[in-house]
């Protein structure tokens, strides 16, 4: 998919509708912006998790809050597992 977007006087780009629909983008979505060898690269920043099938497995593709510590994650997962076992 290829399209041309024009930077307006206020520095905004409009992402064409076909891209927005294909990538499930909505007003208010955030993007990480990088420069790579003279190219502008946009990455949607998603706080929603999504499932992806990898072979026979369903994998959660999600980003953790950068303030969330590994130890907190392990503790939370352990407590959740204990709750599940006690049900």
N, C-alpha and C positions, 0 to 999 in steps of 0.2 A: 504494500500500500504506500503510495507516495502522494504528497500534496504540497502546495506552497502556502505559507502563512506570512502575512505582512505585519511587521512591527508597527504599531501606531505611535502617535506622538507622545503618548503616556507610557510607552514601553510594554504594552500588552500585545499578546498574540491570541488569536482565536484558533482553537484546535478544531479542525473540520469535523462535522457531525459524524461522518463515517468512522473516524478514529474514536470519537467519544463513545459511540455505540459499541464498537468492537472491543474497546478496552473497559467498558462499563464505567466511564467517567461521569461525574455529576458536578454541578455547581458547588463550589466550596472545597472540592478535593485539593489536597496539597501535593506539591511536587518537590523533589530534590533536584537541584540544578547543578550540573557539572560541566566543566570544559574539558574536552579531550582532543588534543591536537587541532585546535582551531574550530572544533565542532561544539555546539551546545547540545547537551544530552539531558533530557528530562526523564525522571523516574517517578511514577506515582508513589506517594507515601501512603501506605495502607495500614490502618490499625485494625482492620477487619481480618479475621482469619479465613482462609479458604482451604478446602480439601482438594488435594490432587491425588490422582491414582498413579501409583508407581508399581507396575506389575500387579500383584495381588494385594498390595497395601494401599491404605488411604493415609496420606501424609498431610498434616496440618502445616500450611505455609503462612506463618504469622510473624510479626515483629514484636519483640518485647519492649516495654518501656525501658529506655536506657538507664533509668534510675533503679530498675529492678535488679537485684543482686542474685547471682547464681544460688547462693545459700538459701535465699528466700524462696526461690523457685523449687529447690529440692525439698525444703521444709513443707511448702504448700502441697506439693505432689504427694509427699509421705502422709500428711494429714488427710488428704482427700482419699488416698488408698485405704487408710485405716477406717475412715467413715464408711467407705463402700463395703469393706469386709465385715463391719459390725451390723450392717443392715440385714 
